[in-house]
Amino acid sequence: MSEIGFDELLKLAENGDVEAQYKLALCYHKANGVEEDFEKALYWYEQSANRGYLKAQSWLGCNYRNGYNYGMCVEKDFDKALYWYGKAAEQGDGEAIEEVKTIREIIRLQEERKRNNGLDIDLEEELKAAEQGDLDSQMKVARYFGNAGLGISGLEKASYWYGQAAEQGNAKAQYEYGSYCERNLADETDCIEKALYWYEQSGKNGYAKAQYRLGLWYQTGYYSGRDLEKSVYWYKQAANSGNVIAQKRLAIYYANGEVVEQDDAKMAYWYGQAAIGGDMESQYRLGICYEDGVGIEKDVEKAAYWYERSAEQGDDRAQFNLAVCYEDGVRVEKTLKRPCNGTEKRQDRNIYLRNTI
């Protein structure tokens, strides 16, 4: 603008001069010699970019990537950002090349999230089918509304459709609907009683999450009064269905002899199942079982193995025991005869196997 007037710049831009179009866009964008007008700025940035001007292409890529650029806002659009950065990348711009890689990864992660959360459905078509009673569509629609981030209204719609699917006997839907009832998001009176009802229906249909939830429900007694016999029953169902936390809690029941008869073998068995399932604490406790021969045949190498699995997940007790195992490069069989720490005797470590949840 210091070299030519606005009218001359406008004329050049209108005649197709790409640099003039870009500079004109800047004038409207930065209110340089003319009143600020973001709509006109965007128009001239696009005119320049469409004719191959690198700076305009990069600017548009940046703006659509961030949804904002030096006071000028547009709706964030990764597809448009990828398009304009792609045009700049074709001209060899290094920054644009890197941005193309970044945006493609962002888009890939977004698409993966949509798939993982059931947000990639044709909602209109699925709603039509759900309204006609199609169970699969009811589940898809419920999942969509539950994960779409639409606030309370979305969760209430998810609750409704899980309720419809629950009535048709779907075990997952029964559990999910029970959860919505428990959180008072379902259109039900006596929500806690309804939650328990649907958890039990789901549990009876073999759904492990519901079985675990019932075990915890009766253990804590938060809603319906404590009933440890029912808690053990449902933890067993969940444990046999592969629920790792239920397996660990069942192991602790057998370790403590609470409600069930104290049984080291069953304790070690269920710690073993939970350890295989990846539970850090159970891996540590299984290590103790193998090291001390509690409920299982003593095996110091297996003890070290399970300490290592737990240590890798961050259990500081397992990390210490594993360090003792390999201290000074001494063979595992020898180091495992040492105390667990500086003051604690080996036999005292069994307290870690017998505690409350």
C-alpha positions as CSV (number, residue, x, y, z in Angstrom):
1,M,0.0,0.0,0.0
2,S,3.0,2.3,0.4
3,E,3.8,1.8,-3.2
4,I,0.4,1.9,-4.9
5,G,-3.0,3.1,-3.9
6,F,-5.9,0.9,-2.9
7,D,-7.8,1.5,-6.1
8,E,-4.9,0.5,-8.2
9,L,-4.4,-2.6,-6.1
10,L,-8.0,-3.5,-6.4
11,K,-7.8,-3.1,-10.2
12,L,-4.8,-5.4,-10.4
13,A,-6.5,-8.0,-8.3
14,E,-9.7,-7.9,-10.4
15,N,-7.5,-8.4,-13.5
16,G,-6.1,-11.6,-12.0
17,D,-2.8,-10.5,-10.5
18,V,-2.3,-13.2,-7.8
19,E,0.1,-11.2,-5.6
20,A,-2.2,-8.2,-5.7
21,Q,-5.1,-10.5,-4.8
22,Y,-3.1,-11.7,-1.8
23,K,-2.1,-8.2,-0.7
24,L,-5.7,-7.0,-1.2
25,A,-6.8,-9.8,1.1
26,L,-4.3,-8.7,3.7
27,C,-5.7,-5.1,3.4
28,Y,-9.2,-6.3,4.3
29,H,-7.9,-8.7,6.9
30,K,-5.7,-6.2,8.8
31,A,-7.8,-3.1,8.1
32,N,-4.8,-1.6,6.2
33,G,-6.1,1.5,4.4
34,V,-9.6,0.1,4.2
35,E,-12.3,-1.0,6.7
36,E,-11.8,-4.5,8.1
37,D,-13.9,-7.0,6.2
38,F,-13.1,-10.7,6.8
39,E,-15.6,-11.9,4.2
40,K,-13.8,-10.0,1.5
41,A,-10.4,-11.0,2.9
42,L,-11.3,-14.7,2.6
43,Y,-12.7,-14.1,-0.9
44,W,-9.4,-12.6,-2.2
45,Y,-7.2,-15.1,-0.3
46,E,-9.1,-17.9,-2.2
47,Q,-8.8,-16.1,-5.5
48,S,-5.1,-15.8,-5.1
49,A,-4.7,-19.4,-3.8
50,N,-6.8,-20.8,-6.6
51,R,-4.4,-19.2,-9.1
52,G,-1.4,-20.9,-7.4
53,Y,-0.1,-18.2,-5.1
54,L,1.9,-20.1,-2.4
55,K,1.5,-17.6,0.5
56,A,-2.3,-17.6,0.0
57,Q,-2.5,-21.4,-0.1
58,S,-0.4,-21.7,3.1
59,W,-2.5,-19.0,4.8
60,L,-5.7,-20.8,4.0
61,G,-4.3,-24.1,5.1
62,C,-3.4,-22.6,8.5
63,N,-6.7,-20.8,8.9
64,Y,-8.8,-23.9,8.2
65,R,-6.6,-26.1,10.4
66,N,-6.9,-23.8,13.4
67,G,-10.2,-22.1,12.7
68,Y,-8.4,-18.8,13.5
69,N,-5.6,-16.7,12.1
70,Y,-4.7,-13.3,13.4
71,G,-8.2,-12.3,14.4
72,M,-9.9,-13.9,11.4
73,C,-12.2,-16.8,12.2
74,V,-13.5,-19.5,10.0
75,E,-15.1,-22.8,10.8
76,K,-12.4,-25.4,11.5
77,D,-12.2,-27.8,8.5
78,F,-9.4,-30.3,8.3
79,D,-10.5,-31.4,4.8
80,K,-10.1,-27.8,3.5
81,A,-6.9,-27.4,5.4
82,L,-5.5,-30.5,3.9
83,Y,-6.6,-29.3,0.4
84,W,-4.8,-26.0,0.7
85,Y,-1.7,-27.2,2.4
86,G,-1.6,-29.9,-0.2
87,K,-1.5,-27.3,-3.0
88,A,1.3,-25.5,-1.2
89,A,3.1,-28.9,-0.7
90,E,2.9,-29.6,-4.4
91,Q,5.0,-26.4,-4.9
92,G,7.7,-27.8,-2.5
93,D,6.9,-25.8,0.6
94,G,8.5,-27.7,3.5
95,E,6.2,-26.4,6.2
96,A,3.2,-27.4,4.1
97,I,4.5,-30.9,3.5
98,E,4.8,-31.4,7.3
99,E,1.4,-30.0,7.9
100,V,-0.1,-32.4,5.4
101,K,1.3,-35.3,7.3
102,T,0.0,-33.9,10.6
103,I,-3.5,-33.2,9.3
104,R,-3.7,-36.7,7.7
105,E,-2.9,-38.2,11.1
106,I,-5.5,-36.0,12.8
107,I,-8.1,-37.1,10.3
108,R,-7.1,-40.7,10.7
109,L,-7.5,-40.5,14.5
110,Q,-10.8,-38.7,14.1
111,E,-12.2,-41.4,11.9
112,E,-10.8,-44.1,14.2
113,R,-12.6,-42.4,17.1
114,K,-15.8,-42.2,15.2
115,R,-15.6,-45.9,14.4
116,N,-14.7,-46.9,17.9
117,N,-17.5,-44.8,19.4
118,G,-20.2,-45.8,16.9
119,L,-20.4,-42.2,15.4
120,D,-19.8,-43.3,11.8
121,I,-23.4,-44.5,11.3
122,D,-26.1,-43.1,9.0
123,L,-28.1,-41.7,11.9
124,E,-31.3,-41.0,9.9
125,E,-31.5,-44.5,8.4
126,E,-30.6,-46.2,11.7
127,L,-33.3,-44.2,13.5
128,K,-35.9,-45.3,11.0
129,A,-35.0,-48.9,11.5
130,A,-34.8,-48.5,15.3
131,E,-38.3,-47.0,15.4
132,Q,-39.5,-50.1,13.6
133,G,-38.1,-52.3,16.3
134,D,-34.8,-53.4,14.7
135,L,-32.6,-54.4,17.7
136,D,-29.3,-53.8,16.0
137,S,-30.3,-50.3,14.9
138,Q,-31.6,-49.5,18.4
139,M,-28.2,-50.5,19.8
140,K,-26.3,-48.4,17.2
141,V,-28.5,-45.3,17.8
142,A,-28.2,-45.7,21.6
143,R,-24.4,-45.9,21.3
144,Y,-24.3,-42.9,19.0
145,F,-26.2,-40.7,21.3
146,G,-24.3,-41.9,24.3
147,N,-20.9,-40.9,22.7
148,A,-21.8,-37.9,20.6
149,G,-21.2,-35.4,23.3
150,L,-24.6,-33.8,23.1
151,G,-25.0,-33.3,26.8
152,I,-27.9,-34.4,28.9
153,S,-30.3,-34.5,25.9
154,G,-28.1,-36.9,24.1
155,L,-27.7,-39.2,27.2
156,E,-31.5,-39.2,27.6
157,K,-31.9,-40.3,24.0
158,A,-29.2,-43.0,24.5
159,S,-31.1,-44.2,27.6
160,Y,-34.4,-44.4,25.7
161,W,-32.9,-46.5,23.0
162,Y,-31.0,-48.8,25.3
163,G,-34.3,-49.2,27.1
164,Q,-36.0,-50.3,23.9
165,A,-33.3,-52.8,23.2
166,A,-33.3,-54.0,26.8
167,E,-37.0,-54.9,26.5
168,Q,-36.0,-57.2,23.6
169,G,-33.6,-59.1,25.9
170,N,-30.2,-57.7,24.7
171,A,-27.8,-58.3,27.7
172,K,-25.5,-55.3,26.9
173,A,-28.5,-53.0,26.5
174,Q,-29.9,-54.2,29.8
175,Y,-26.7,-53.4,31.5
176,E,-26.4,-50.0,29.8
177,Y,-30.0,-49.1,30.6
178,G,-29.4,-50.1,34.2
179,S,-26.5,-47.8,34.3
180,Y,-28.6,-44.9,32.9
181,C,-31.2,-45.7,35.5
182,E,-28.6,-45.6,38.3
183,R,-27.4,-42.2,37.1
184,N,-31.1,-41.0,37.0
185,L,-31.0,-40.4,33.3
186,A,-33.8,-42.8,32.4
187,D,-37.4,-41.8,32.3
188,E,-38.3,-44.1,35.2
189,T,-39.7,-43.8,38.7
190,D,-37.8,-45.8,41.4
191,C,-34.6,-45.6,39.4
192,I,-32.4,-47.5,41.8
193,E,-34.8,-50.4,41.9
194,K,-35.0,-50.3,38.1
195,A,-31.2,-50.2,37.9
196,L,-30.9,-53.3,40.1
197,Y,-33.6,-55.1,38.0
198,W,-31.8,-54.5,34.7
199,Y,-28.4,-55.3,36.1
200,E,-29.8,-58.7,37.2
201,Q,-31.5,-59.3,33.9
202,S,-28.2,-58.6,32.1
203,G,-26.2,-60.7,34.6
204,K,-28.6,-63.6,34.2
205,N,-28.0,-63.3,30.5
206,G,-24.3,-63.7,31.0
207,Y,-23.0,-60.1,30.6
208,A,-19.8,-59.9,32.7
209,K,-19.9,-56.1,33.3
210,A,-23.4,-56.5,34.9
211,Q,-22.3,-59.5,36.9
212,Y,-19.3,-57.5,38.3
213,R,-21.5,-54.5,38.9
214,L,-23.9,-56.6,41.0
215,G,-21.0,-58.1,43.0
216,L,-19.8,-54.6,43.8
217,W,-23.3,-53.4,44.5
218,Y,-23.9,-56.1,47.1
219,Q,-20.4,-55.8,48.5
220,T,-20.7,-52.1,49.2
221,G,-24.4,-52.1,50.1
222,Y,-24.5,-48.5,48.9
223,Y,-28.0,-48.7,47.5
224,S,-29.6,-51.9,48.6
225,G,-27.9,-53.1,51.8
226,R,-24.8,-55.2,52.1
227,D,-25.1,-58.8,51.1
228,L,-21.7,-60.5,50.9
229,E,-23.2,-63.9,49.8
230,K,-24.8,-62.3,46.8
231,S,-21.6,-60.3,46.2
232,V,-19.6,-63.5,46.1
233,Y,-22.2,-65.2,43.9
234,W,-22.0,-62.4,41.3
235,Y,-18.3,-62.0,41.5
236,K,-18.0,-65.7,40.7
237,Q,-20.3,-65.3,37.7
238,A,-18.3,-62.3,36.4
239,A,-15.0,-64.1,37.2
240,N,-16.0,-67.1,35.2
241,S,-17.1,-64.8,32.4
242,G,-13.5,-63.3,32.3
243,N,-13.9,-60.1,34.2
244,V,-10.5,-59.4,35.6
245,I,-11.4,-57.1,38.5
246,A,-14.0,-59.7,39.7
247,Q,-11.3,-62.3,39.6
248,K,-9.1,-60.2,41.8
249,R,-11.9,-59.4,44.3
250,L,-12.9,-63.1,44.4
251,A,-9.2,-64.0,45.2
252,I,-9.3,-61.5,48.1
253,Y,-12.5,-63.1,49.4
254,Y,-10.7,-66.5,49.5
255,A,-7.6,-64.9,51.0
256,N,-9.5,-63.4,53.9
257,G,-12.0,-66.2,54.4
258,E,-14.9,-63.7,54.4
259,V,-18.2,-65.4,53.6
260,V,-16.4,-68.2,51.8
261,E,-14.0,-70.6,53.5
262,Q,-10.4,-69.4,53.5
263,D,-8.7,-71.2,50.7
264,D,-5.1,-70.4,49.6
265,A,-5.4,-72.6,46.4
266,K,-8.5,-70.8,45.2
267,M,-6.9,-67.5,46.2
268,A,-3.8,-68.2,44.1
269,Y,-6.0,-69.5,41.2
270,W,-8.0,-66.3,40.9
271,Y,-5.0,-64.1,41.4
272,G,-3.5,-66.1,38.5
273,Q,-6.5,-65.5,36.3
274,A,-6.5,-61.8,37.0
275,A,-2.7,-61.6,36.5
276,I,-3.1,-63.3,33.1
277,G,-5.7,-60.7,32.3
278,G,-3.2,-57.9,33.0
279,D,-4.2,-56.7,36.5
280,M,-1.0,-55.1,38.0
281,E,-1.8,-55.8,41.6
282,S,-2.8,-59.4,41.0
283,Q,0.5,-60.0,39.2
284,Y,2.4,-58.7,42.2
285,R,0.4,-60.9,44.6
286,L,0.8,-63.9,42.4
287,G,4.5,-63.3,42.5
288,I,4.3,-63.6,46.3
289,C,2.3,-66.8,46.0
290,Y,5.0,-68.3,43.8
291,E,7.8,-67.0,45.9
292,D,6.4,-68.2,49.3
293,G,4.6,-71.3,47.9
294,V,1.2,-70.0,49.2
295,G,-1.7,-71.9,47.6
296,I,0.6,-73.0,44.7
297,E,3.8,-74.8,44.2
298,K,6.8,-72.6,45.1
299,D,8.6,-71.4,41.9
300,V,11.0,-68.5,42.3
301,E,11.5,-68.1,38.5
302,K,7.7,-67.7,38.1
303,A,7.7,-65.3,41.0
304,A,10.3,-63.1,39.3
305,Y,8.3,-63.3,36.0
306,W,5.1,-62.0,37.7
307,Y,7.0,-59.4,39.6
308,E,8.4,-58.1,36.3
309,R,5.0,-58.0,34.7
310,S,3.6,-56.0,37.6
311,A,6.8,-53.8,37.8
312,E,6.4,-52.9,34.1
313,Q,3.0,-51.4,34.9
314,G,4.4,-49.3,37.7
315,D,3.8,-51.3,41.0
316,D,6.5,-50.1,43.3
317,R,6.4,-53.1,45.5
318,A,6.9,-55.4,42.6
319,Q,9.7,-53.1,41.3
320,F,11.5,-53.5,44.7
321,N,11.1,-57.3,44.8
322,L,12.3,-57.6,41.2
323,A,15.3,-55.4,42.0
324,V,16.1,-57.7,44.9
325,C,15.8,-60.7,42.5
326,Y,18.6,-59.3,40.3
327,E,20.6,-57.4,42.9
328,D,24.3,-57.5,42.1
329,G,23.6,-60.0,39.4
330,V,23.0,-62.8,41.9
331,R,20.9,-65.7,40.6
332,V,17.1,-65.4,41.2
333,E,17.0,-68.5,43.5
334,K,19.4,-66.9,45.9
335,T,18.2,-63.3,46.0
336,L,14.6,-64.3,46.5
337,K,15.6,-65.7,49.9
338,R,16.3,-62.2,51.0
339,P,13.8,-60.0,52.9
340,C,11.2,-58.1,50.9
341,N,12.7,-54.8,52.2
342,G,15.1,-53.7,54.8
343,T,13.0,-54.4,57.9
344,E,10.4,-56.9,56.8
345,K,10.8,-60.7,57.0
346,R,9.7,-62.9,54.1
347,Q,6.9,-64.6,56.0
348,D,5.4,-61.2,56.9
349,R,4.7,-60.5,53.2
350,N,1.7,-62.8,53.2
351,I,-0.2,-59.9,54.7
352,Y,-0.4,-58.5,51.2
353,L,-2.4,-61.5,50.2
354,R,-5.0,-61.1,53.0
355,N,-6.6,-57.7,53.1
356,T,-9.9,-56.0,52.3
357,I,-10.9,-54.7,48.9
